[in-house]
Amino acid sequence: MLIDKRDILRLSADVRRIIDGQDVDLRDNREGPFSMLKNDIHTLADLKNEQVGALRRDKATLKHTLADISHQLKTPLTSMMIMADLLEGAPPEKQAEFIANIRTSLVRTEWLVSVLLKMAKLDAGMVQFSRESVPAGALAGLALEPLQVLLDLKNQSIAISGDAGLPCDRRWTAEALTNVIKNASEHSPDNETIRIESGENPICAWISVTDSGGGMSNAEIARIFKRFEGSRNETGYGIGLPLALAIMRGQNGDIQAENTGSGAMFTLKFFK
């Protein structure tokens, strides 16, 4: 089959336009090898455009995320720098107050950096989840270990019922559950009880955490898992629950948030 030189030159010019970022429709419904070549080039150009678009979206997301991280870190660091400057000339009672505030800011900053590093690992696909049947009671015990001081300070108790086997990665899921329980503690009054329940149905095994904080509005439920947006109190970063959701979805699971009438309930679901 002979191909007209002018057709080849036109195709070459169209390919150059595609390389320059222009939209060119090369589709050809005629039969023959040359038409097949044009259709293949058009398909290749579409794939290239999709990849370029995805890279642009990823770049915009990274830029937005870095700006959020910078803001979140800058706030406690600025506060600590101010208190450190005032510390030397302050009276003893104020020095003690400043030191306590600096320690609190350091703890919160350390937690934030740790969570951000874990989120980065999940985003990069660097986490390989294992899968075993973990009793809900054992998982709750692991999740509660880093929260004992917070619970003691607020004189809050934990009521655990049910001990369903949860098919999950023990360590990472305990991390997710810790963040959900921490959220429940922060939004429950002092001297209250946080309920942890578990069970299973034909679709999934589940473990839920219910606080006594009065519940959430529909707007809060809609953004509760958005990074840096979903915090329900002034001291939160809006990153703990998004991390928990990322961990669950990395294991083909999910988290459901809903009101119970007297509080908010978060249910971690492990699909069968």
C-alpha positions as CSV (number, residue, x, y, z in Angstrom):
1,M,0.0,0.0,0.0
2,L,1.4,3.4,-1.1
3,I,1.0,6.3,1.3
4,D,0.9,9.8,-0.1
5,K,3.8,11.9,1.0
6,R,1.4,14.8,1.8
7,D,-0.5,12.6,4.2
8,I,2.7,11.7,6.1
9,L,3.7,15.4,6.3
10,R,0.3,16.3,7.6
11,L,0.5,13.6,10.2
12,S,4.0,14.7,11.2
13,A,2.7,18.3,11.6
14,D,-0.2,17.1,13.7
15,V,2.2,15.1,15.9
16,R,4.3,18.2,16.5
17,R,1.2,20.1,17.5
18,I,0.3,17.4,20.0
19,I,3.8,17.6,21.4
20,D,3.3,21.4,21.8
21,G,0.2,20.7,23.9
22,Q,-2.5,21.4,21.3
23,D,-5.6,19.3,21.0
24,V,-5.6,17.4,17.7
25,D,-8.2,14.8,16.6
26,L,-6.3,12.2,14.6
27,R,-9.1,9.6,14.5
28,D,-9.7,8.1,11.1
29,N,-12.5,5.7,10.4
30,R,-11.1,4.5,7.1
31,E,-9.5,1.1,6.7
32,G,-5.8,0.4,6.2
33,P,-2.5,0.5,8.1
34,F,-2.1,4.3,7.9
35,S,-5.5,4.9,9.4
36,M,-4.7,2.4,12.2
37,L,-1.4,4.3,12.8
38,K,-3.3,7.6,13.1
39,N,-5.8,6.0,15.6
40,D,-3.0,4.6,17.7
41,I,-1.2,8.0,17.8
42,H,-4.5,9.6,18.9
43,T,-4.9,7.0,21.7
44,L,-1.3,7.6,22.8
45,A,-1.9,11.4,22.8
46,D,-5.0,10.9,24.9
47,L,-3.0,8.9,27.4
48,K,-0.3,11.6,27.5
49,N,-2.9,14.3,28.1
50,E,-4.5,12.3,31.0
51,Q,-1.0,11.8,32.6
52,V,-0.2,15.5,32.2
53,G,-3.5,16.4,33.8
54,A,-3.0,14.0,36.7
55,L,0.5,15.4,37.3
56,R,-0.9,18.9,37.4
57,R,-3.6,17.9,39.8
58,D,-1.0,16.1,42.0
59,K,1.2,19.2,41.9
60,A,-1.7,21.5,43.0
61,T,-2.6,19.1,45.8
62,L,1.0,18.9,47.0
63,K,1.3,22.7,46.9
64,H,-2.0,23.0,48.9
65,T,-0.9,20.3,51.4
66,L,2.6,21.9,51.9
67,A,0.9,25.2,52.6
68,D,-1.4,23.6,55.2
69,I,1.5,21.8,56.8
70,S,3.5,25.0,57.0
71,H,0.6,26.8,58.6
72,Q,0.0,24.1,61.1
73,L,3.6,23.9,62.2
74,K,4.2,27.7,62.1
75,T,1.4,28.4,64.7
76,P,2.9,26.4,67.7
77,L,6.5,27.3,66.7
78,T,5.6,31.0,66.7
79,S,3.9,30.7,70.0
80,M,6.9,28.9,71.6
81,M,9.3,31.5,70.2
82,I,7.2,34.3,71.8
83,M,7.0,32.6,75.1
84,A,10.8,31.8,75.1
85,D,11.5,35.5,74.4
86,L,9.3,36.5,77.4
87,L,10.6,33.8,79.7
88,E,13.8,35.4,80.9
89,G,12.3,38.6,82.3
90,A,9.1,37.2,83.5
91,P,8.2,36.7,87.2
92,P,8.5,33.1,88.6
93,E,4.8,32.3,88.4
94,K,4.7,33.5,84.7
95,Q,7.9,31.5,83.9
96,A,6.2,28.3,85.2
97,E,3.2,29.1,83.0
98,F,5.3,29.7,79.9
99,I,7.3,26.5,80.4
100,A,4.1,24.5,80.8
101,N,2.7,26.1,77.6
102,I,5.9,25.4,75.7
103,R,5.9,21.7,76.8
104,T,2.3,21.4,75.7
105,S,3.1,22.9,72.3
106,L,6.1,20.6,71.9
107,V,4.0,17.5,72.6
108,R,1.3,18.7,70.1
109,T,3.9,19.5,67.5
110,E,5.6,16.1,67.9
111,W,2.2,14.4,67.5
112,L,1.5,16.5,64.4
113,V,4.8,15.6,62.7
114,S,4.3,11.9,63.5
115,V,0.9,11.9,62.0
116,L,2.0,13.8,58.9
117,L,4.8,11.3,58.3
118,K,2.4,8.4,58.6
119,M,0.0,10.1,56.2
120,A,2.9,10.7,53.7
121,K,3.7,7.0,53.8
122,L,0.1,6.1,53.1
123,D,-0.2,8.6,50.2
124,A,3.0,7.2,48.7
125,G,1.8,3.6,48.8
126,M,4.7,2.6,51.1
127,V,2.5,0.8,53.6
128,Q,2.0,-3.0,53.2
129,F,-1.0,-4.0,55.4
130,S,-1.1,-7.4,56.9
131,R,-4.4,-9.2,57.6
132,E,-5.2,-11.3,60.6
133,S,-8.2,-11.8,62.9
134,V,-7.7,-9.4,65.8
135,P,-10.2,-9.5,68.8
136,A,-11.9,-6.1,69.2
137,G,-11.0,-6.0,72.9
138,A,-7.3,-6.5,72.2
139,L,-7.4,-3.9,69.5
140,A,-9.1,-1.4,71.8
141,G,-6.5,-2.1,74.5
142,L,-3.6,-1.2,72.1
143,A,-5.5,1.9,70.9
144,L,-6.1,3.1,74.5
145,E,-2.5,2.8,75.7
146,P,-1.3,6.2,74.4
147,L,-4.5,7.9,75.6
148,Q,-4.4,7.0,79.3
149,V,-3.1,10.4,80.4
150,L,-5.7,12.3,78.4
151,L,-8.5,10.1,79.8
152,D,-7.2,10.5,83.3
153,L,-7.0,14.3,83.1
154,K,-10.7,14.4,82.0
155,N,-11.7,11.6,84.4
156,Q,-13.3,9.8,81.5
157,S,-14.0,6.0,81.5
158,I,-14.2,3.5,78.6
159,A,-17.0,1.0,78.4
160,I,-16.2,-1.9,76.0
161,S,-18.8,-4.4,74.8
162,G,-18.5,-7.2,72.2
163,D,-15.3,-8.9,71.1
164,A,-15.7,-9.5,67.4
165,G,-12.8,-10.7,65.4
166,L,-11.7,-7.9,63.1
167,P,-9.8,-8.8,59.9
168,C,-7.1,-6.1,59.8
169,D,-3.5,-5.0,60.3
170,R,-3.1,-4.9,64.1
171,R,-0.6,-2.1,64.4
172,W,-2.0,0.3,61.8
173,T,-5.6,-0.3,62.8
174,A,-4.8,0.4,66.4
175,E,-3.3,3.7,65.2
176,A,-6.6,4.5,63.4
177,L,-8.7,3.6,66.4
178,T,-6.5,5.7,68.7
179,N,-7.3,8.8,66.6
180,V,-11.0,8.0,66.7
181,I,-11.0,7.5,70.5
182,K,-8.9,10.7,70.9
183,N,-11.5,12.6,68.9
184,A,-14.2,11.2,71.1
185,S,-12.4,12.1,74.3
186,E,-11.7,15.7,73.1
187,H,-15.4,16.2,72.3
188,S,-16.9,14.6,75.4
189,P,-17.3,16.4,78.7
190,D,-15.2,15.5,81.8
191,N,-16.4,12.6,83.9
192,E,-18.3,11.0,80.9
193,T,-18.1,7.5,79.5
194,I,-16.9,6.7,75.9
195,R,-18.5,3.5,74.5
196,I,-16.6,1.1,72.3
197,E,-18.7,-1.7,70.7
198,S,-18.0,-4.3,68.1
199,G,-19.9,-6.9,66.1
200,E,-20.3,-8.3,62.6
201,N,-22.9,-8.9,59.9
202,P,-22.9,-10.7,56.5
203,I,-21.2,-7.7,54.9
204,C,-18.5,-6.6,57.4
205,A,-17.1,-6.8,60.9
206,W,-17.1,-3.5,62.8
207,I,-16.0,-1.6,65.9
208,S,-17.6,1.7,66.9
209,V,-16.7,4.5,69.2
210,T,-19.4,6.7,70.6
211,D,-18.8,10.0,72.5
212,S,-21.2,12.1,74.5
213,G,-20.4,15.5,72.9
214,G,-23.9,16.3,71.7
215,G,-23.4,15.2,68.1
216,M,-22.5,17.0,64.9
217,S,-24.2,19.1,62.3
218,N,-24.6,17.8,58.7
219,A,-22.0,20.3,57.6
220,E,-19.5,18.9,60.2
221,I,-20.2,15.3,59.1
222,A,-19.5,16.3,55.5
223,R,-16.1,17.7,56.2
224,I,-15.0,15.7,59.3
225,F,-12.6,13.5,57.2
226,K,-11.1,16.4,55.1
227,R,-7.5,17.1,56.0
228,F,-7.0,20.3,58.0
229,E,-10.7,21.1,57.8
230,G,-12.6,18.7,60.0
231,S,-11.5,19.6,63.5
232,R,-14.4,20.2,65.8
233,N,-12.4,22.2,68.5
234,E,-10.0,25.1,68.5
235,T,-7.0,22.9,69.5
236,G,-7.4,20.3,66.8
237,Y,-5.5,20.1,63.6
238,G,-8.0,18.2,61.5
239,I,-5.6,15.4,60.6
240,G,-6.3,12.6,63.0
241,L,-9.6,11.4,61.5
242,P,-8.3,11.7,57.9
243,L,-5.4,9.5,58.9
244,A,-7.8,7.0,60.4
245,L,-9.8,6.9,57.2
246,A,-6.7,6.5,55.0
247,I,-5.6,3.5,57.1
248,M,-9.1,1.9,56.9
249,R,-9.4,2.5,53.1
250,G,-5.9,1.1,52.7
251,Q,-7.3,-2.2,54.1
252,N,-10.4,-2.1,51.9
253,G,-12.4,-0.7,54.9
254,D,-14.2,2.5,55.7
255,I,-15.4,4.7,58.5
256,Q,-19.0,5.9,59.0
257,A,-19.8,9.0,61.1
258,E,-23.3,9.6,62.4
259,N,-25.3,11.1,65.3
260,T,-26.8,9.0,68.0
261,G,-28.9,11.7,69.7
262,S,-26.6,12.3,72.6
263,G,-23.3,12.2,70.8
264,A,-21.4,11.1,67.6
265,M,-20.6,7.6,66.7
266,F,-17.7,6.5,64.4
267,T,-17.9,3.0,63.0
268,L,-14.8,1.3,61.6
269,K,-15.9,-1.2,59.0
270,F,-13.9,-4.2,57.8
271,F,-15.5,-5.7,54.7
272,K,-15.5,-9.4,54.2
